[in-house]
Amino acid sequence: MSWGRAWARMAMTVLLMGTLAACGGNRAPDAEGSDLEAFSAQQIYERGEFELADGNEDDAAFFFGEIERLYPYSEWAKRGLIMQAFAYHQARDYPNSRAAAQRYIDFYPADEDAAYAQYLLALSYYDQIDEVGRDQGLTFQALQSLRTVIERYPESDYARSSILKFDLAFDHLAGKEMEIGRYYLRKRHYAAAINRFRIVVEDFQTTSHTPEALHRLVESYLSLGLTDEAQTAGAILGYNYRGTDWYQDSFALLTGQGLRAEPVGDNWLSQIYRQVVRGQWL
């Protein structure tokens, strides 16, 4: 039974647990003071479902994990393992969620829930991406794990969601480069700023940060007196993002110095202009 179908049983489990608790020989296992070996794998699994439905994710993860310990070769152990990964994720215990999901992938790589396990593993990284200013190692790991879902399970229900999250994480990395570039620009370290904005234009050109990166290049190059590069950056900005405020700002900067937004000279931006605008890749 897949994880999705397991969740369909959740509402009924809440009622079943009350019934089980009332039956002396078939009572539900307790988290404390109870010898779990006296209960069947199904009973322990249903107690895990009950705790999960009741918002006790850590207790749920405990019960799901006990099935794997007591009944390692049963079908319930397989179900319990994927549910343990989910319960840990709900509890925001991302390392343990990741560990459980990875065990599922290792033990049951051909199972129908392997795609969901890989998706949970990716989420264990992705859901920790919350601030641009933080270390971006988690973002890189999220991108790698999301790519695995997309490439390994392209027909799964989780591939589309992974594509959307991949794009957002990719945009997040570009945002980090922009943040550093703006810092250097404020400090008038123009060469260092240009290096960061160049990364966005060359490596993250499909993200939402590209128009601003081109405008910041116009600013930086004009500050250094490198008008050819500034004009070419303005030309690319005008061709692709003419309706943005970034283009209007760059246009004002260039015309204020008697310059036009047009490709000039032979530099790295001229090469991008030839590729993007003229379609000349060689």
C-alpha positions in Angstrom: 0.0 0.0 0.0 1.4 3.4 -1.0 1.9 6.3 1.4 -1.0 8.1 -0.2 -3.4 5.2 0.5 -2.0 4.9 4.0 -3.1 8.4 4.7 -6.6 7.6 3.5 -6.9 5.2 6.5 -5.9 7.9 9.0 -9.4 9.2 9.9 -10.6 5.7 10.6 -7.5 4.9 12.7 -8.5 7.5 15.3 -11.7 5.6 15.9 -10.1 2.2 15.7 -7.6 3.1 18.4 -10.3 3.7 20.9 -11.8 0.3 20.1 -8.4 -1.4 20.4 -7.7 0.3 23.7 -10.9 -1.2 25.1 -10.1 -4.7 24.1 -7.9 -6.3 26.7 -6.2 -8.9 24.5 -6.0 -6.6 21.5 -5.2 -3.3 23.3 -3.2 -0.6 21.6 0.5 -0.3 22.5 1.5 2.6 24.8 4.5 4.8 24.3 5.6 4.3 28.0 5.7 1.2 30.1 4.5 -1.2 27.4 6.3 -4.2 26.0 5.8 -3.6 22.3 6.8 -7.2 21.5 3.3 -8.2 22.8 1.7 -6.3 19.9 1.4 -7.1 16.2 3.1 -5.0 13.5 -0.3 -3.8 12.4 -1.2 -2.7 15.9 2.0 -0.7 16.3 1.6 0.8 12.9 -1.9 1.9 13.7 -0.7 3.5 16.9 1.8 5.4 14.9 -1.0 6.6 12.6 -3.0 7.6 15.6 -0.2 9.7 17.1 0.5 11.3 13.8 -3.2 12.3 13.3 -3.1 13.6 16.9 -0.1 15.9 16.1 2.4 13.8 18.1 5.0 13.4 15.3 7.9 12.3 17.5 5.8 9.6 19.1 4.5 8.5 15.7 8.1 8.3 14.4 9.0 6.1 17.4 6.2 3.6 16.8 6.9 3.4 13.0 10.5 2.8 13.8 9.7 0.0 16.3 8.0 -1.9 13.5 11.3 -2.0 11.6 13.1 -3.2 14.7 10.6 -5.9 15.7 9.3 -7.0 12.3 12.1 -6.1 9.9 11.0 -8.3 7.0 7.3 -7.6 7.1 5.2 -5.5 4.8 4.3 -3.3 7.8 8.0 -2.5 8.3 8.2 -1.1 4.8 5.1 1.0 5.3 6.3 2.1 8.7 9.7 3.2 7.3 8.2 5.7 4.8 5.8 6.9 7.4 8.6 7.4 9.9 10.4 9.6 7.3 7.2 11.6 6.9 6.6 11.9 10.7 10.1 13.1 11.3 9.7 15.7 8.5 6.5 16.9 10.1 8.4 17.3 13.3 11.1 19.3 11.4 13.6 16.7 12.5 15.2 16.9 9.0 18.3 14.7 9.7 16.3 11.8 10.9 13.7 12.3 8.2 16.5 12.2 5.6 18.0 9.1 7.2 14.7 7.2 7.2 14.0 8.2 3.6 17.5 7.1 2.5 17.0 3.7 4.1 13.7 3.3 2.3 15.4 4.1 -1.0 18.3 1.7 -0.2 16.0 -1.2 0.8 13.1 -0.7 -1.6 14.5 1.1 -4.7 11.9 -0.4 -7.0 8.9 0.2 -4.7 6.1 2.6 -5.8 6.9 4.8 -2.8 10.6 5.2 -3.6 9.8 8.4 -5.5 8.1 9.8 -2.5 11.1 8.8 -0.3 13.4 10.6 -2.7 11.1 13.6 -2.6 11.1 13.7 1.2 14.9 13.5 1.2 15.0 16.5 -1.1 12.5 18.4 1.1 14.7 17.7 4.1 17.1 20.2 2.5 14.7 22.4 0.7 12.5 23.3 3.7 15.6 24.7 5.5 16.2 27.3 2.8 14.7 30.3 4.5 17.1 33.2 4.3 19.3 34.4 1.4 22.0 35.4 3.9 22.5 31.9 5.2 25.2 29.5 4.0 24.0 28.1 0.7 25.3 24.5 1.1 21.7 23.4 1.9 20.5 25.0 -1.3 23.1 23.1 -3.4 22.1 19.9 -1.7 18.4 20.6 -2.3 19.1 21.2 -6.0 20.9 18.0 -6.3 18.2 16.0 -4.6 15.4 17.6 -6.5 17.2 16.9 -9.7 17.4 13.3 -8.7 13.6 13.2 -8.3 13.1 14.9 -11.7 15.5 12.6 -13.5 14.8 9.3 -11.8 11.0 9.6 -11.4 9.9 11.9 -14.3 6.4 10.4 -14.5 5.8 10.5 -10.7 3.4 12.9 -8.9 6.4 14.5 -7.3 8.4 15.4 -10.5 6.3 18.5 -11.2 6.6 19.8 -7.6 10.3 19.1 -7.7 10.7 21.2 -10.9 8.9 24.1 -9.3 11.0 23.9 -6.1 14.2 23.5 -8.2 13.5 26.7 -10.0 12.9 28.5 -6.7 16.1 27.1 -5.2 18.0 28.1 -8.3 16.5 31.6 -7.9 17.6 31.6 -4.3 21.3 31.0 -5.3 21.1 33.9 -7.7 19.7 36.0 -4.9 22.8 35.2 -2.8 25.1 36.4 -5.6 23.1 39.6 -5.9 23.2 40.2 -2.2 27.0 40.0 -2.2 27.3 42.1 -5.4 25.2 44.9 -3.9 27.4 44.9 -0.8 30.5 45.3 -2.9 28.8 48.0 -5.0 27.8 50.0 -1.9 31.5 49.7 -0.7 32.6 50.9 -4.2 34.5 47.7 -4.8 33.3 47.7 -8.4 35.5 44.9 -9.7 34.3 42.5 -7.0 30.7 43.6 -7.6 31.0 43.0 -11.3 32.2 39.5 -10.7 29.1 38.7 -8.7 26.7 40.3 -11.2 28.5 38.5 -14.1 27.8 35.2 -12.4 24.1 35.9 -12.3 24.0 37.0 -16.0 26.0 34.0 -17.2 25.0 31.2 -14.8 21.5 32.3 -13.6 20.1 34.1 -16.6 16.7 32.4 -16.3 16.1 33.7 -12.8 14.2 36.8 -11.7 17.4 38.5 -10.7 18.9 38.9 -14.2 17.3 42.4 -15.0 18.7 43.9 -11.9 22.1 42.2 -12.4 22.4 43.9 -15.9 21.4 47.2 -14.4 24.0 46.9 -11.7 26.6 46.1 -14.3 25.7 49.3 -16.1 26.2 51.2 -12.8 29.5 49.4 -12.0 31.0 49.8 -15.4 30.1 53.5 -15.6 31.7 54.0 -12.2 34.9 52.6 -13.6 34.6 54.5 -16.8 34.2 51.4 -18.9 31.5 52.7 -21.2 31.7 49.9 -23.8 30.7 47.3 -21.3 28.1 49.6 -19.7 26.4 50.3 -23.1 26.4 46.6 -24.0 24.8 45.6 -20.7 22.2 48.3 -21.3 21.6 46.9 -24.8 21.0 43.4 -23.4 18.7 44.8 -20.7 16.7 46.8 -23.3 16.3 43.9 -25.6 15.1 41.4 -23.0 13.6 43.6 -20.2 12.6 46.9 -21.9 9.4 47.2 -19.8 11.2 47.0 -16.4 12.2 49.8 -14.1 15.7 48.4 -14.3 15.9 49.3 -17.9 14.5 52.8 -17.3 17.1 53.4 -14.6 19.9 52.2 -16.9 18.6 54.2 -19.8 18.7 57.3 -17.6 22.2 56.6 -16.5 23.5 56.1 -20.0 21.8 59.0 -21.6 22.9 61.2 -18.7 26.4 60.6 -19.9 25.6 61.0 -23.6 25.7 57.2 -24.2 23.2 54.8 -25.8 22.1 51.3 -24.9 23.8 49.5 -27.7 26.5 46.8 -28.1 30.0 48.4 -28.3 33.4 46.8 -28.5 34.5 43.2 -28.0 34.0 42.0 -24.4 32.2 39.2 -22.5 28.9 41.1 -22.7 29.3 41.6 -26.4 29.5 37.8 -26.7 26.3 37.4 -24.7 24.6 40.0 -26.9 25.6 38.1 -30.0 24.3 34.8 -28.5 21.1 36.1 -27.0 20.0 38.7 -29.4 21.5 37.7 -32.7 21.6 33.9 -32.1 25.3 33.8 -33.1 26.7 31.0 -30.8 30.1 30.7 -32.5 
